[in-house]
Amino acid sequence: MSASKGCGLEVMPAESFNMQGKASETVEVQMTLRNTNDSTRLAFKMKPGSPNLIRTQPVIGILEPLQSATVTIRRMPYDPEQYCGNVTKLLVMSLPVEGNITEAKVFWATTEKEAMKDRITIKIVQT
């Protein structure tokens, strides 16, 4: 498990995972984000290193204290001859939410703070 230092976001799987399947098919993996704080809300934002290959749903959100969320990570179909690597990254950013903000989009558009970051390695395995 990985928890952003000083932020309290637990990311599972924590450091890396495989996405295995045919290049012509969409492959899905579930990731769990958990706010380990008992009194602080957290905003999260998912940022894939290869946005044409990897997509997430949801991309952003706000977790209440001790709340968890499931994020679906999709590897989109691709041409193996054009994709020159078998590893990509997923950046999971998080920040405490202060005040009455309830919309994650508003929070990320207006915040000036540096987000805590977890870098997850995704290994693309073609079958």
C-alpha positions as CSV (number, residue, x, y, z in Angstrom):
1,M,0.0,0.0,0.0
2,S,1.1,3.5,-0.7
3,A,0.1,6.6,1.2
4,S,1.0,10.1,0.0
5,K,3.3,11.5,2.6
6,G,1.4,13.9,4.9
7,C,-1.8,13.6,2.8
8,G,-3.4,10.3,3.8
9,L,-4.4,8.9,0.4
10,E,-3.9,5.2,0.3
11,V,-3.5,3.8,-3.2
12,M,-4.0,0.1,-4.0
13,P,-2.3,-1.4,-6.0
14,A,0.5,0.8,-4.6
15,E,3.5,0.8,-6.9
16,S,2.8,-1.2,-10.0
17,F,0.5,-3.6,-11.8
18,N,0.1,-5.5,-15.1
19,M,-2.5,-4.9,-17.8
20,Q,-2.6,-8.2,-19.8
21,G,-4.6,-8.8,-22.9
22,K,-4.7,-8.6,-26.7
23,A,-3.6,-5.4,-28.3
24,S,-6.9,-5.2,-30.2
25,E,-9.0,-5.3,-27.0
26,T,-9.8,-2.9,-24.2
27,V,-8.4,-4.2,-20.8
28,E,-9.7,-2.9,-17.4
29,V,-8.1,-3.0,-14.0
30,Q,-9.6,-1.6,-10.7
31,M,-7.7,0.6,-8.4
32,T,-8.9,1.6,-4.9
33,L,-8.2,5.0,-3.4
34,R,-8.8,5.4,0.3
35,N,-8.8,8.5,2.5
36,T,-7.2,7.4,5.7
37,N,-7.9,10.7,7.5
38,D,-10.7,10.7,10.1
39,S,-11.4,14.5,9.7
40,T,-10.0,15.8,6.5
41,R,-11.5,15.5,3.0
42,L,-9.1,14.8,0.1
43,A,-9.3,15.6,-3.6
44,F,-7.7,13.3,-6.1
45,K,-6.7,13.6,-9.7
46,M,-5.5,10.8,-12.1
47,K,-3.0,11.7,-14.8
48,P,-1.8,8.9,-17.2
49,G,1.6,9.2,-18.8
50,S,0.1,7.9,-22.1
51,P,-3.4,9.4,-22.3
52,N,-4.1,7.8,-25.7
53,L,-3.4,4.4,-24.3
54,I,-4.5,4.6,-20.6
55,R,-7.8,6.2,-19.5
56,T,-9.3,6.4,-16.0
57,Q,-12.8,6.8,-14.7
58,P,-13.3,8.9,-12.7
59,V,-10.4,11.3,-13.5
60,I,-11.0,13.5,-10.4
61,G,-13.0,13.3,-7.2
62,I,-13.3,14.3,-3.5
63,L,-13.1,11.6,-0.8
64,E,-14.8,12.3,2.5
65,P,-12.9,11.2,5.7
66,L,-12.3,7.4,5.7
67,Q,-14.1,7.0,2.4
68,S,-12.9,4.8,-0.5
69,A,-13.4,5.1,-4.2
70,T,-12.8,2.6,-7.0
71,V,-11.1,3.9,-10.1
72,T,-11.4,1.9,-13.4
73,I,-8.2,2.0,-15.4
74,R,-8.6,1.1,-19.1
75,R,-5.9,0.2,-21.6
76,M,-7.3,1.1,-24.9
77,P,-6.8,-1.0,-28.1
78,Y,-3.5,-0.1,-29.8
79,D,-1.3,-1.0,-32.7
80,P,1.7,-3.0,-31.2
81,E,3.9,-1.7,-34.1
82,Q,3.3,1.9,-33.1
83,Y,3.5,1.5,-29.4
84,C,7.2,1.4,-28.7
85,G,7.2,0.5,-25.0
86,N,5.7,-1.9,-22.6
87,V,5.7,0.3,-19.5
88,T,3.8,3.5,-18.8
89,K,3.1,5.6,-15.7
90,L,0.0,6.8,-13.9
91,L,0.3,9.8,-11.6
92,V,-2.2,9.9,-8.7
93,M,-2.3,13.4,-7.2
94,S,-4.0,14.4,-3.9
95,L,-4.5,17.4,-1.7
96,P,-6.6,18.2,1.4
97,V,-9.8,20.0,0.7
98,E,-10.6,23.0,2.9
99,G,-13.8,24.9,3.1
100,N,-17.1,24.0,1.5
101,I,-15.9,23.0,-1.9
102,T,-17.9,20.0,-3.1
103,E,-17.0,19.9,-6.8
104,A,-13.6,18.4,-7.6
105,K,-13.4,20.3,-10.9
106,V,-13.7,23.6,-9.1
107,F,-11.2,22.5,-6.5
108,W,-8.5,21.5,-9.1
109,A,-9.2,24.6,-11.2
110,T,-8.7,27.0,-8.3
111,T,-6.0,25.4,-6.1
112,E,-2.5,26.9,-6.1
113,K,-1.0,24.3,-3.8
114,E,1.5,21.6,-4.9
115,A,-0.2,18.2,-4.9
116,M,1.2,15.1,-3.2
117,K,2.0,12.5,-5.9
118,D,2.1,8.7,-6.2
119,R,3.6,7.3,-9.4
120,I,2.3,3.9,-10.4
121,T,4.0,1.8,-13.0
122,I,1.7,0.0,-15.5
123,K,3.3,-2.9,-17.4
124,I,1.5,-3.6,-20.7
125,V,1.6,-7.3,-21.4
126,Q,0.3,-8.5,-24.8
127,T,-1.2,-11.9,-25.1
